[in-house]
Amino acid sequence: MPDTRKYVDRAEYLKQAVAKRRKDVKVMLVKYKGGKCMNCGYRKSIEALEFHHINERKKQFGISGQGLTRSWKSVKQEADKCILLCANCHRELHAK
């Protein structure tokens, strides 16, 4: 029997599923990259940890944007081009 539900019937479930996946992938990536800011050692809140591309020219996509919805293999390859920083250290690095 074919599924006759429409997106509108499942929208809330799908939004929650995507949000959960994004959170799960970020947790896996933060663990993969050492779990703390590589500059100051901050580790209190995962929401304050960000991925900084070492070489912008090699960047294929931003991890925090649409990146967390991609496959684990793809996200992990992109994370290999990054260092993990807390928001403060990341801002200071960009401000030079």
Phi and psi restraints in degrees (value plus and minus 20) as a CYANA .aco file:
   2 PRO   PHI     -89.7   -49.7
   2 PRO   PSI     129.2   169.2
   3 ASP   PHI     -96.9   -56.9
   3 ASP   PSI      98.6   138.6
   4 THR   PHI    -123.0   -83.0
   4 THR   PSI     -15.1    24.9
   5 ARG   PHI     -87.9   -47.9
   5 ARG   PSI     130.1   170.1
   6 LYS   PHI    -123.4   -83.4
   6 LYS   PSI     145.4   185.4
   7 TYR   PHI     -74.1   -34.1
   7 TYR   PSI     -63.8   -23.8
   8 VAL   PHI     -78.0   -38.0
   8 VAL   PSI     -50.8   -10.8
   9 ASP   PHI     -90.7   -50.7
   9 ASP   PSI     -45.7    -5.7
  10 ARG   PHI    -137.9   -97.9
  10 ARG   PSI     -14.8    25.2
  11 ALA   PHI     -74.0   -34.0
  11 ALA   PSI     -69.0   -29.0
  12 GLU   PHI     -84.2   -44.2
  12 GLU   PSI     -62.7   -22.7
  13 TYR   PHI     -80.4   -40.4
  13 TYR   PSI     -66.0   -26.0
  14 LEU   PHI     -84.0   -44.0
  14 LEU   PSI     -61.7   -21.7
  15 LYS   PHI     -80.9   -40.9
  15 LYS   PSI     -63.5   -23.5
  16 GLN   PHI     -86.5   -46.5
  16 GLN   PSI     -58.5   -18.5
  17 ALA   PHI     -84.6   -44.6
  17 ALA   PSI     -62.2   -22.2
  18 VAL   PHI     -86.3   -46.3
  18 VAL   PSI     -63.1   -23.1
  19 ALA   PHI     -81.6   -41.6
  19 ALA   PSI     -60.7   -20.7
  20 LYS   PHI     -85.2   -45.2
  20 LYS   PSI     -63.1   -23.1
  21 ARG   PHI     -81.9   -41.9
  21 ARG   PSI     -65.1   -25.1
  22 ARG   PHI     -78.6   -38.6
  22 ARG   PSI     -63.7   -23.7
  23 LYS   PHI     -85.5   -45.5
  23 LYS   PSI     -64.8   -24.8
  24 ASP   PHI     -81.2   -41.2
  24 ASP   PSI     -62.9   -22.9
  25 VAL   PHI     -85.8   -45.8
  25 VAL   PSI     -60.3   -20.3
  26 LYS   PHI     -83.1   -43.1
  26 LYS   PSI     -62.3   -22.3
  27 VAL   PHI     -79.1   -39.1
  27 VAL   PSI     -65.0   -25.0
  28 MET   PHI     -83.2   -43.2
  28 MET   PSI     -62.2   -22.2
  29 LEU   PHI     -86.5   -46.5
  29 LEU   PSI     -62.8   -22.8
  30 VAL   PHI     -81.5   -41.5
  30 VAL   PSI     -63.8   -23.8
  31 LYS   PHI     -81.2   -41.2
  31 LYS   PSI     -64.3   -24.3
  32 TYR   PHI     -78.6   -38.6
  32 TYR   PSI     -57.2   -17.2
  33 LYS   PHI    -111.4   -71.4
  33 LYS   PSI      -9.5    30.5
  34 GLY   PHI      88.1   128.1
  34 GLY   PSI     -31.5     8.5
  35 GLY   PHI      59.0    99.0
  35 GLY   PSI     -16.0    24.0
  36 LYS   PHI    -172.9  -132.9
  36 LYS   PSI     142.9   182.9
  37 CYS   PHI     -80.9   -40.9
  37 CYS   PSI     109.4   149.4
  38 MET   PHI     -93.8   -53.8
  38 MET   PSI     -30.2     9.8
  39 ASN   PHI    -116.3   -76.3
  39 ASN   PSI     -73.5   -33.5
  40 CYS   PHI    -133.9   -93.9
  40 CYS   PSI     -29.3    10.7
  41 GLY   PHI      67.3   107.3
  41 GLY   PSI     -14.3    25.7
  42 TYR   PHI     -77.1   -37.1
  42 TYR   PSI     117.8   157.8
  43 ARG   PHI    -168.7  -128.7
  43 ARG   PSI      -8.8    31.2
  44 LYS   PHI     -85.2   -45.2
  44 LYS   PSI     -70.3   -30.3
  45 SER   PHI    -146.2  -106.2
  45 SER   PSI     104.1   144.1
  46 ILE   PHI     -82.3   -42.3
  46 ILE   PSI     -48.6    -8.6
  47 GLU   PHI     -86.4   -46.4
  47 GLU   PSI     -41.6    -1.6
  48 ALA   PHI    -112.4   -72.4
  48 ALA   PSI     -18.7    21.3
  49 LEU   PHI    -119.6   -79.6
  49 LEU   PSI     114.9   154.9
  50 GLU   PHI    -153.4  -113.4
  50 GLU   PSI     141.4   181.4
  51 PHE   PHI    -125.4   -85.4
  51 PHE   PSI     102.1   142.1
  52 HIS   PHI    -128.1   -88.1
  52 HIS   PSI     101.4   141.4
  53 HIS   PHI     -90.3   -50.3
  53 HIS   PSI     107.5   147.5
  54 ILE   PHI     -88.6   -48.6
  54 ILE   PSI     -61.1   -21.1
  55 ASN   PHI    -145.8  -105.8
  55 ASN   PSI      86.6   126.6
  56 GLU   PHI     -77.8   -37.8
  56 GLU   PSI     -49.9    -9.9
  57 ARG   PHI     -87.0   -47.0
  57 ARG   PSI     -46.1    -6.1
  58 LYS   PHI    -110.9   -70.9
  58 LYS   PSI     -22.8    17.2
  59 LYS   PHI     -90.4   -50.4
  59 LYS   PSI     104.5   144.5
  60 GLN   PHI    -116.8   -76.8
  60 GLN   PSI     -52.5   -12.5
  61 PHE   PHI    -181.3  -141.3
  61 PHE   PSI     137.2   177.2
  62 GLY   PHI     -99.5   -59.5
  62 GLY   PSI     109.5   149.5
  63 ILE   PHI     -87.3   -47.3
  63 ILE   PSI     -62.7   -22.7
  64 SER   PHI     -90.5   -50.5
  64 SER   PSI     -47.6    -7.6
  65 GLY   PHI     -95.6   -55.6
  65 GLY   PSI    -130.9   -90.9
  66 GLN   PHI     -99.9   -59.9
  66 GLN   PSI     -28.2    11.8
  67 GLY   PHI     -78.9   -38.9
  67 GLY   PSI     -56.2   -16.2
  68 LEU   PHI     -92.5   -52.5
  68 LEU   PSI     -25.5    14.5
  69 THR   PHI    -118.9   -78.9
  69 THR   PSI     -21.8    18.2
  70 ARG   PHI    -104.5   -64.5
  70 ARG   PSI     157.2   197.2
  71 SER   PHI     -86.2   -46.2
  71 SER   PSI     134.8   174.8
  72 TRP   PHI     -78.5   -38.5
  72 TRP   PSI     -62.6   -22.6
  73 LYS   PHI     -79.4   -39.4
  73 LYS   PSI     -66.1   -26.1
  74 SER   PHI     -85.5   -45.5
  74 SER   PSI     -64.8   -24.8
  75 VAL   PHI     -87.0   -47.0
  75 VAL   PSI     -59.8   -19.8
  76 LYS   PHI     -84.3   -44.3
  76 LYS   PSI     -61.4   -21.4
  77 GLN   PHI     -81.7   -41.7
  77 GLN   PSI     -59.7   -19.7
  78 GLU   PHI     -89.7   -49.7
  78 GLU   PSI     -58.7   -18.7
  79 ALA   PHI     -84.4   -44.4
  79 ALA   PSI     -47.3    -7.3
  80 ASP   PHI     -85.2   -45.2
  80 ASP   PSI     -35.6     4.4
  81 LYS   PHI    -113.7   -73.7
  81 LYS   PSI     -15.7    24.3
  82 CYS   PHI    -143.3  -103.3
  82 CYS   PSI     144.1   184.1
  83 ILE   PHI    -136.3   -96.3
  83 ILE   PSI     134.1   174.1
  84 LEU   PHI    -113.7   -73.7
  84 LEU   PSI     104.2   144.2
  85 LEU   PHI    -151.0  -111.0
  85 LEU   PSI     132.9   172.9
  86 CYS   PHI     -96.2   -56.2
  86 CYS   PSI     143.4   183.4
  87 ALA   PHI     -77.9   -37.9
  87 ALA   PSI     -61.0   -21.0
  88 ASN   PHI     -83.2   -43.2
  88 ASN   PSI     -70.3   -30.3
  89 CYS   PHI     -83.6   -43.6
  89 CYS   PSI     -56.2   -16.2
  90 HIS   PHI     -83.9   -43.9
  90 HIS   PSI     -65.5   -25.5
  91 ARG   PHI     -83.9   -43.9
  91 ARG   PSI     -62.0   -22.0
  92 GLU   PHI     -84.1   -44.1
  92 GLU   PSI     -58.2   -18.2
  93 LEU   PHI     -82.5   -42.5
  93 LEU   PSI     -63.4   -23.4
  94 HIS   PHI     -92.3   -52.3
  94 HIS   PSI     -48.7    -8.7
  95 ALA   PHI     -99.7   -59.7
  95 ALA   PSI     -35.8     4.2
